[in-house]
Amino acid sequence: MTLSSLVTALAVGAVLGLGARWILRAVPFWVPLGVAVGAAVLGTVVGRLAGIDTAAVTAFEVVLQVAFAAAAVTLVAMTGDVRG
């Protein structure tokens, strides 16, 4: 994993996590943020295992990061505490 891939995963995860936090008010601040960042990094790892091994960040890698982070945030939204 290159530094640019890691920075991109952190940025994608932070944007999706903070966006989810804006929507999900019933869960603590750090939960969607941490889950989204972790899932975006996992998307990068899966992309590398699938054969994306370039020095630069590719569009497919970013799509994987967004897809993994969105799926993880959706799971948090579905299983989060609904007590307001």
MOPAC internal coordinates of N, CA, C and O (Angstrom, degrees):
PM7 1SCF
backbone

  N    0.0000 0     0.00 0     0.00 0    0    0    0
  C    1.4449 1     0.00 0     0.00 0    1    0    0
  C    1.5271 1   107.67 1     0.00 0    2    1    0
  O    1.2310 1   121.24 1   -54.61 1    3    2    1
  N    1.3083 1   115.24 1   125.39 1    3    2    1
  C    1.4535 1   119.66 1  -179.71 1    5    3    2
  C    1.5284 1   110.05 1   -84.82 1    6    5    3
  O    1.2310 1   121.53 1   -13.82 1    7    6    5
  N    1.3009 1   114.69 1   166.18 1    7    6    5
  C    1.4604 1   120.10 1   179.81 1    9    7    6
  C    1.5255 1   110.96 1   -64.10 1   10    9    7
  O    1.2310 1   120.43 1   141.68 1   11   10    9
  N    1.3252 1   116.78 1   -38.32 1   11   10    9
  C    1.4707 1   119.11 1   179.70 1   13   11   10
  C    1.5322 1   111.09 1   -66.27 1   14   13   11
  O    1.2310 1   120.19 1   144.54 1   15   14   13
  N    1.3297 1   117.24 1   -35.46 1   15   14   13
  C    1.4700 1   120.14 1   176.74 1   17   15   14
  C    1.5146 1   111.12 1   -66.55 1   18   17   15
  O    1.2310 1   120.53 1   139.59 1   19   18   17
  N    1.3126 1   116.59 1   -40.41 1   19   18   17
  C    1.4635 1   120.98 1   179.38 1   21   19   18
  C    1.5248 1   111.19 1   -66.39 1   22   21   19
  O    1.2310 1   120.41 1   137.08 1   23   22   21
  N    1.3188 1   116.82 1   -42.92 1   23   22   21
  C    1.4656 1   120.71 1   179.10 1   25   23   22
  C    1.5286 1   110.36 1   -65.02 1   26   25   23
  O    1.2310 1   120.45 1   139.31 1   27   26   25
  N    1.3266 1   116.74 1   -40.69 1   27   26   25
  C    1.4570 1   120.16 1   177.86 1   29   27   26
  C    1.5191 1   110.99 1   -64.12 1   30   29   27
  O    1.2310 1   120.29 1   137.78 1   31   30   29
  N    1.3373 1   117.05 1   -42.22 1   31   30   29
  C    1.4685 1   120.60 1   178.42 1   33   31   30
  C    1.5230 1   110.78 1   -63.29 1   34   33   31
  O    1.2310 1   120.07 1   138.85 1   35   34   33
  N    1.3197 1   117.47 1   -41.15 1   35   34   33
  C    1.4635 1   120.18 1   177.93 1   37   35   34
  C    1.5279 1   111.20 1   -64.44 1   38   37   35
  O    1.2310 1   120.29 1   139.47 1   39   38   37
  N    1.3212 1   117.06 1   -40.53 1   39   38   37
  C    1.4645 1   120.32 1   179.87 1   41   39   38
  C    1.5244 1   111.07 1   -67.44 1   42   41   39
  O    1.2310 1   120.40 1   134.52 1   43   42   41
  N    1.3242 1   116.85 1   -45.48 1   43   42   41
  C    1.4683 1   120.37 1   179.10 1   45   43   42
  C    1.5200 1   110.25 1   -62.02 1   46   45   43
  O    1.2310 1   120.50 1   134.11 1   47   46   45
  N    1.3219 1   116.64 1   -45.89 1   47   46   45
  C    1.4589 1   120.42 1   179.42 1   49   47   46
  C    1.5118 1   112.70 1   -63.33 1   50   49   47
  O    1.2310 1   120.44 1   139.75 1   51   50   49
  N    1.3263 1   116.76 1   -40.25 1   51   50   49
  C    1.4607 1   120.21 1  -179.76 1   53   51   50
  C    1.5263 1   111.17 1   -66.34 1   54   53   51
  O    1.2310 1   120.40 1   137.38 1   55   54   53
  N    1.3194 1   116.84 1   -42.62 1   55   54   53
  C    1.4671 1   119.98 1  -179.87 1   57   55   54
  C    1.5231 1   110.62 1   -65.00 1   58   57   55
  O    1.2310 1   120.25 1   132.31 1   59   58   57
  N    1.3256 1   117.12 1   -47.69 1   59   58   57
  C    1.4649 1   119.36 1  -179.95 1   61   59   58
  C    1.5234 1   111.73 1   -68.25 1   62   61   59
  O    1.2310 1   120.10 1   142.15 1   63   62   61
  N    1.3191 1   117.42 1   -37.85 1   63   62   61
  C    1.4602 1   120.78 1   179.47 1   65   63   62
  C    1.5147 1   112.34 1   -66.52 1   66   65   63
  O    1.2310 1   120.67 1   136.94 1   67   66   65
  N    1.3201 1   116.32 1   -43.06 1   67   66   65
  C    1.4622 1   119.20 1   178.55 1   69   67   66
  C    1.5194 1   111.25 1   -70.56 1   70   69   67
  O    1.2310 1   120.69 1   144.70 1   71   70   69
  N    1.3316 1   116.28 1   -35.30 1   71   70   69
  C    1.4653 1   118.81 1   175.11 1   73   71   70
  C    1.5172 1   111.76 1   -64.36 1   74   73   71
  O    1.2310 1   120.90 1   140.30 1   75   74   73
  N    1.3135 1   115.88 1   -39.70 1   75   74   73
  C    1.4669 1   119.67 1   177.59 1   77   75   74
  C    1.5180 1   110.77 1   -68.19 1   78   77   75
  O    1.2310 1   120.22 1   144.51 1   79   78   77
  N    1.2992 1   117.18 1   -35.49 1   79   78   77
  C    1.4661 1   120.56 1   178.66 1   81   79   78
  C    1.5131 1   110.69 1   -64.97 1   82   81   79
  O    1.2310 1   120.68 1   147.16 1   83   82   81
  N    1.3204 1   116.30 1   -32.84 1   83   82   81
  C    1.4549 1   120.65 1   178.01 1   85   83   82
  C    1.5242 1   110.17 1   -66.04 1   86   85   83
  O    1.2310 1   120.49 1   146.72 1   87   86   85
  N    1.3378 1   116.67 1   -33.28 1   87   86   85
  C    1.4593 1   121.36 1   179.74 1   89   87   86
  C    1.5252 1   111.30 1   -85.90 1   90   89   87
  O    1.2310 1   120.11 1   136.30 1   91   90   89
  N    1.3217 1   117.40 1   -43.70 1   91   90   89
  C    1.4675 1   122.79 1  -176.36 1   93   91   90
  C    1.5178 1   109.66 1   -91.06 1   94   93   91
  O    1.2310 1   120.12 1   -76.07 1   95   94   93
  N    1.2732 1   117.38 1   103.93 1   95   94   93
  C    1.4599 1   120.04 1  -179.06 1   97   95   94
  C    1.5234 1   112.16 1   -96.35 1   98   97   95
  O    1.2310 1   119.97 1   169.35 1   99   98   97
  N    1.3356 1   117.66 1   -10.65 1   99   98   97
  C    1.4589 1   120.49 1  -174.48 1  101   99   98
  C    1.5304 1   113.14 1   -88.47 1  102  101   99
  O    1.2310 1   119.96 1   171.57 1  103  102  101
  N    1.3276 1   117.68 1    -8.43 1  103  102  101
  C    1.4625 1   119.87 1   179.84 1  105  103  102
  C    1.5275 1   108.82 1  -109.87 1  106  105  103
  O    1.2310 1   120.06 1   -24.88 1  107  106  105
  N    1.3195 1   117.49 1   155.12 1  107  106  105
  C    1.4711 1   120.08 1   178.75 1  109  107  106
  C    1.5307 1   112.10 1   -61.04 1  110  109  107
  O    1.2310 1   121.11 1   -23.77 1  111  110  109
  N    1.3046 1   115.49 1   156.23 1  111  110  109
  C    1.4658 1   123.02 1  -175.73 1  113  111  110
  C    1.5218 1   112.65 1   -56.37 1  114  113  111
  O    1.2310 1   120.18 1   138.52 1  115  114  113
  N    1.3031 1   117.27 1   -41.48 1  115  114  113
  C    1.4612 1   121.26 1  -171.26 1  117  115  114
  C    1.5268 1   113.23 1   -78.88 1  118  117  115
  O    1.2310 1   119.11 1   161.82 1  119  118  117
  N    1.3155 1   119.30 1   -18.18 1  119  118  117
  C    1.4660 1   121.06 1  -174.55 1  121  119  118
  C    1.5302 1   112.07 1   -66.56 1  122  121  119
  O    1.2310 1   118.52 1   121.96 1  123  122  121
  N    1.3398 1   120.42 1   -58.04 1  123  122  121
  C    1.4677 1   117.42 1  -179.65 1  125  123  122
  C    1.5254 1   112.69 1   -65.96 1  126  125  123
  O    1.2310 1   120.24 1   147.79 1  127  126  125
  N    1.3196 1   117.16 1   -32.21 1  127  126  125
  C    1.4606 1   120.42 1   178.85 1  129  127  126
  C    1.5189 1   110.98 1   -64.92 1  130  129  127
  O    1.2310 1   120.33 1   130.54 1  131  130  129
  N    1.3151 1   116.98 1   -49.46 1  131  130  129
  C    1.4645 1   120.52 1  -179.88 1  133  131  130
  C    1.5075 1   113.07 1   -65.95 1  134  133  131
  O    1.2310 1   120.70 1   140.30 1  135  134  133
  N    1.3196 1   116.27 1   -39.70 1  135  134  133
  C    1.4681 1   120.34 1   179.92 1  137  135  134
  C    1.5310 1   109.94 1   -66.48 1  138  137  135
  O    1.2310 1   119.76 1   137.30 1  139  138  137
  N    1.3032 1   118.07 1   -42.70 1  139  138  137
  C    1.4632 1   121.30 1  -178.59 1  141  139  138
  C    1.5233 1   111.38 1   -66.97 1  142  141  139
  O    1.2310 1   119.93 1   137.57 1  143  142  141
  N    1.3276 1   117.74 1   -42.43 1  143  142  141
  C    1.4630 1   120.35 1   178.50 1  145  143  142
  C    1.5285 1   110.29 1   -64.92 1  146  145  143
  O    1.2310 1   120.34 1   135.38 1  147  146  145
  N    1.3205 1   116.95 1   -44.62 1  147  146  145
  C    1.4591 1   120.10 1   178.85 1  149  147  146
  C    1.5165 1   112.21 1   -62.56 1  150  149  147
  O    1.2310 1   120.33 1   139.19 1  151  150  149
  N    1.3180 1   116.97 1   -40.81 1  151  150  149
  C    1.4590 1   120.51 1   179.65 1  153  151  150
  C    1.5274 1   111.45 1   -69.11 1  154  153  151
  O    1.2310 1   119.82 1   143.85 1  155  154  153
  N    1.3183 1   117.95 1   -36.15 1  155  154  153
  C    1.4602 1   120.43 1   177.60 1  157  155  154
  C    1.5269 1   110.84 1   -66.09 1  158  157  155
  O    1.2310 1   120.41 1   140.12 1  159  158  157
  N    1.3268 1   116.83 1   -39.88 1  159  158  157
  C    1.4657 1   119.98 1   175.47 1  161  159  158
  C    1.5238 1   109.94 1   -64.84 1  162  161  159
  O    1.2310 1   120.19 1   140.27 1  163  162  161
  N    1.3310 1   117.25 1   -39.73 1  163  162  161
  C    1.4583 1   120.80 1   176.18 1  165  163  162
  C    1.5298 1   110.82 1   -62.47 1  166  165  163
  O    1.2310 1   120.04 1   142.52 1  167  166  165
  N    1.3096 1   117.52 1   -37.48 1  167  166  165
  C    1.4642 1   120.82 1   175.42 1  169  167  166
  C    1.5156 1   111.92 1   -61.14 1  170  169  167
  O    1.2310 1   120.20 1   141.88 1  171  170  169
  N    1.3291 1   117.22 1   -38.12 1  171  170  169
  C    1.4584 1   121.05 1   176.17 1  173  171  170
  C    1.5201 1   110.92 1   -65.55 1  174  173  171
  O    1.2310 1   120.39 1   137.35 1  175  174  173
  N    1.3167 1   116.86 1   -42.65 1  175  174  173
  C    1.4667 1   120.91 1   179.53 1  177  175  174
  C    1.5229 1   110.30 1   -63.38 1  178  177  175
  O    1.2310 1   120.37 1   135.71 1  179  178  177
  N    1.3244 1   116.90 1   -44.29 1  179  178  177
  C    1.4648 1   120.53 1   178.85 1  181  179  178
  C    1.5253 1   110.33 1   -63.32 1  182  181  179
  O    1.2310 1   120.29 1   140.63 1  183  182  181
  N    1.3138 1   117.04 1   -39.37 1  183  182  181
  C    1.4630 1   120.43 1   176.64 1  185  183  182
  C    1.5144 1   111.95 1   -62.54 1  186  185  183
  O    1.2310 1   120.38 1   139.07 1  187  186  185
  N    1.3065 1   116.87 1   -40.93 1  187  186  185
  C    1.4667 1   120.24 1   177.81 1  189  187  186
  C    1.5190 1   110.98 1   -66.32 1  190  189  187
  O    1.2310 1   120.23 1   141.78 1  191  190  189
  N    1.3197 1   117.16 1   -38.22 1  191  190  189
  C    1.4608 1   120.35 1   177.69 1  193  191  190
  C    1.5308 1   111.53 1   -68.82 1  194  193  191
  O    1.2310 1   120.73 1   152.09 1  195  194  193
  N    1.3369 1   116.21 1   -27.91 1  195  194  193
  C    1.4592 1   120.52 1   179.24 1  197  195  194
  C    1.5281 1   112.48 1   -79.96 1  198  197  195
  O    1.2310 1   120.29 1   173.16 1  199  198  197
  N    1.3088 1   117.04 1    -6.84 1  199  198  197
  C    1.4550 1   119.45 1   175.35 1  201  199  198
  C    1.5097 1   115.90 1   114.84 1  202  201  199
  O    1.2310 1   119.52 1  -177.14 1  203  202  201
  N    1.3162 1   118.52 1     2.86 1  203  202  201
  C    1.4603 1   120.60 1   175.95 1  205  203  202
  C    1.5278 1   106.56 1   -81.64 1  206  205  203
  O    1.2310 1   120.82 1   -82.80 1  207  206  205
  N    1.3020 1   116.03 1    97.20 1  207  206  205
  C    1.4654 1   119.78 1  -176.52 1  209  207  206
  C    1.5199 1   109.79 1  -129.12 1  210  209  207
  O    1.2310 1   121.16 1  -115.26 1  211  210  209
  N    1.3153 1   115.39 1    64.74 1  211  210  209
  C    1.4563 1   120.75 1   179.57 1  213  211  210
  C    1.5210 1   109.25 1  -112.73 1  214  213  211
  O    1.2310 1   121.13 1   -15.26 1  215  214  213
  N    1.2974 1   115.45 1   164.74 1  215  214  213
  C    1.4604 1   119.94 1   179.66 1  217  215  214
  C    1.5321 1   111.21 1   -76.84 1  218  217  215
  O    1.2310 1   120.56 1   153.67 1  219  218  217
  N    1.3176 1   116.53 1   -26.33 1  219  218  217
  C    1.4633 1   120.71 1  -178.89 1  221  219  218
  C    1.5242 1   109.93 1  -101.99 1  222  221  219
  O    1.2310 1   121.46 1   -19.27 1  223  222  221
  N    1.3079 1   114.81 1   160.73 1  223  222  221
  C    1.4651 1   120.82 1   177.44 1  225  223  222
  C    1.5255 1   108.00 1   -78.47 1  226  225  223
  O    1.2310 1   120.95 1   -49.24 1  227  226  225
  N    1.3305 1   115.80 1   130.76 1  227  226  225
  C    1.4615 1   120.32 1   179.43 1  229  227  226
  C    1.5284 1   110.13 1  -100.93 1  230  229  227
  O    1.2310 1   121.28 1   -16.41 1  231  230  229
  N    1.3219 1   115.16 1   163.59 1  231  230  229
  C    1.4610 1   120.16 1   179.35 1  233  231  230
  C    1.5272 1   110.72 1   -64.64 1  234  233  231
  O    1.2310 1   120.12 1   142.89 1  235  234  233
  N    1.3283 1   117.38 1   -37.11 1  235  234  233
  C    1.4580 1   120.82 1   179.53 1  237  235  234
  C    1.5234 1   110.64 1   -63.52 1  238  237  235
  O    1.2310 1   120.43 1   142.30 1  239  238  237
  N    1.3179 1   116.78 1   -37.70 1  239  238  237
  C    1.4635 1   120.39 1   178.42 1  241  239  238
  C    1.5299 1   110.95 1   -65.89 1  242  241  239
  O    1.2310 1   120.07 1   139.03 1  243  242  241
  N    1.3139 1   117.47 1   -40.97 1  243  242  241
  C    1.4626 1   120.91 1   178.33 1  245  243  242
  C    1.5233 1   110.43 1   -66.75 1  246  245  243
  O    1.2310 1   120.28 1   141.21 1  247  246  245
  N    1.3228 1   117.08 1   -38.79 1  247  246  245
  C    1.4683 1   120.48 1   177.10 1  249  247  246
  C    1.5238 1   110.12 1   -62.62 1  250  249  247
  O    1.2310 1   120.05 1   137.88 1  251  250  249
  N    1.3337 1   117.51 1   -42.12 1  251  250  249
  C    1.4598 1   120.59 1   176.33 1  253  251  250
  C    1.5224 1   111.27 1   -61.82 1  254  253  251
  O    1.2310 1   120.16 1   137.01 1  255  254  253
  N    1.3150 1   117.30 1   -42.99 1  255  254  253
  C    1.4598 1   120.83 1   179.05 1  257  255  254
  C    1.5242 1   111.05 1   -60.85 1  258  257  255
  O    1.2310 1   120.52 1   133.53 1  259  258  257
  N    1.3118 1   116.61 1   -46.47 1  259  258  257
  C    1.4652 1   120.72 1  -179.74 1  261  259  258
  C    1.5232 1   110.61 1   -64.79 1  262  261  259
  O    1.2310 1   120.39 1   137.62 1  263  262  261
  N    1.3320 1   116.86 1   -42.38 1  263  262  261
  C    1.4649 1   120.07 1  -178.94 1  265  263  262
  C    1.5224 1   111.46 1   -64.37 1  266  265  263
  O    1.2310 1   120.07 1   134.56 1  267  266  265
  N    1.3168 1   117.48 1   -45.44 1  267  266  265
  C    1.4585 1   120.32 1   179.70 1  269  267  266
  C    1.5264 1   111.20 1   -65.28 1  270  269  267
  O    1.2310 1   120.34 1   136.40 1  271  270  269
  N    1.3336 1   116.96 1   -43.60 1  271  270  269
  C    1.4651 1   120.02 1  -179.73 1  273  271  270
  C    1.5283 1   111.02 1   -66.28 1  274  273  271
  O    1.2310 1   119.94 1   139.28 1  275  274  273
  N    1.3199 1   117.72 1   -40.72 1  275  274  273
  C    1.4662 1   120.21 1   179.35 1  277  275  274
  C    1.5223 1   111.21 1   -65.71 1  278  277  275
  O    1.2310 1   120.53 1   139.65 1  279  278  277
  N    1.3247 1   116.59 1   -40.35 1  279  278  277
  C    1.4694 1   119.80 1   178.18 1  281  279  278
  C    1.5236 1   110.60 1   -64.41 1  282  281  279
  O    1.2310 1   120.29 1   138.46 1  283  282  281
  N    1.3152 1   117.05 1   -41.54 1  283  282  281
  C    1.4615 1   120.16 1  -179.63 1  285  283  282
  C    1.5262 1   111.47 1   -67.28 1  286  285  283
  O    1.2310 1   120.01 1   138.66 1  287  286  285
  N    1.3173 1   117.59 1   -41.34 1  287  286  285
  C    1.4612 1   120.91 1   178.70 1  289  287  286
  C    1.5295 1   110.22 1   -66.96 1  290  289  287
  O    1.2310 1   120.27 1   144.62 1  291  290  289
  N    1.3245 1   117.09 1   -35.38 1  291  290  289
  C    1.4645 1   120.46 1   175.99 1  293  291  290
  C    1.5180 1   110.73 1   -63.15 1  294  293  291
  O    1.2310 1   120.38 1   138.42 1  295  294  293
  N    1.3280 1   116.88 1   -41.58 1  295  294  293
  C    1.4719 1   120.12 1   176.32 1  297  295  294
  C    1.5252 1   111.68 1   -62.78 1  298  297  295
  O    1.2310 1   120.64 1   140.76 1  299  298  297
  N    1.3180 1   116.39 1   -39.24 1  299  298  297
  C    1.4761 1   119.56 1   176.92 1  301  299  298
  C    1.5193 1   109.47 1   -64.08 1  302  301  299
  O    1.2310 1   120.22 1   138.30 1  303  302  301
  N    1.3234 1   117.18 1   -41.70 1  303  302  301
  C    1.4639 1   120.36 1  -179.50 1  305  303  302
  C    1.5210 1   111.28 1   -64.93 1  306  305  303
  O    1.2310 1   120.48 1   142.04 1  307  306  305
  N    1.3238 1   116.69 1   -37.96 1  307  306  305
  C    1.4619 1   120.53 1  -178.28 1  309  307  306
  C    1.5296 1   112.39 1   -73.97 1  310  309  307
  O    1.2310 1   120.30 1   149.24 1  311  310  309
  N    1.3197 1   117.03 1   -30.76 1  311  310  309
  C    1.4583 1   119.87 1  -175.87 1  313  311  310
  C    1.5169 1   113.21 1  -107.06 1  314  313  311
  O    1.2310 1   120.08 1  -178.49 1  315  314  313
  N    1.3233 1   117.45 1     1.51 1  315  314  313
  C    1.4494 1   121.16 1  -178.36 1  317  315  314
  C    1.5081 1   112.54 1   -68.97 1  318  317  315
  O    1.2310 1   120.90 1   -18.63 1  319  318  317
  N    1.3008 1   115.89 1   161.37 1  319  318  317
  C    1.4576 1   122.34 1   178.57 1  321  319  318
  C    1.5224 1   109.13 1   -68.59 1  322  321  319
  O    1.2310 1   120.38 1   -53.50 1  323  322  321
  N    1.2938 1   116.89 1   126.50 1  323  322  321
  C    1.4622 1   120.35 1  -177.18 1  325  323  322
  C    1.5146 1   113.12 1   -93.68 1  326  325  323
  O    1.2310 1   120.03 1  -179.18 1  327  326  325
  N    1.3173 1   117.55 1     0.82 1  327  326  325
  C    1.4683 1   119.42 1   176.18 1  329  327  326
  C    1.5056 1   109.13 1   -71.18 1  330  329  327
  O    1.2310 1   119.58 1   -55.57 1  331  330  329
  N    1.3103 1   118.40 1   124.43 1  331  330  329
  C    1.4532 1   121.97 1  -176.71 1  333  331  330
  C    1.4357 1   111.32 1   -95.19 1  334  333  331
  O    1.2310 1   120.10 1   180.00 1  335  334  333

